[in-house]
Amino acid sequence: QVQLVESGGGLVQAGGSLRLSCAASGRTFSSYAMGWFRQAPGKEREFVAAISNSGRSTYYTASAKGRFTISRDNAKNTVYLQMNSLKPEDTAVYYCAADLTWGGPSASSWQYDYWGQGTQVTVSS
């Protein structure tokens, strides 16, 4: 069993930055890959970024590349999503997820075994 708790969401103006955190507990954090997904109102959940268990490999959706950075601190059992140059279309509930099976970064939501409760990010224009 893995518990994931996101934090760091909030309201920010377009062009601003936020850093999301996801604290994990329950299993050896350094053994599993992590991902960030988001879901806007009326839309399906979509992949944002993922990081391998070691942190050496990352993967981003096209809209996040160059603006968002995923990282992890295995000593703190935490994964981060630094979001810069935010746009109104980034407004969504952001979820972190843990993939206990495949150690590499994955964009497929079905591959993830555990999910956090989500944190709201609202970007005003």
Buried (B, 14 or more C-beta within 10 A) or exposed (E): EBEBBBEBBEEBEEEBEBEBBBBBEEBEBEEBBBBBBBBBEEEEBBBBBBBBBEBEEBBBBEEBEEBBBBBBEBEEBBBBBBBEEBEEEBBBBBBBBBBBEBBBBBBEBEBBBBBBEBBEBBBEE
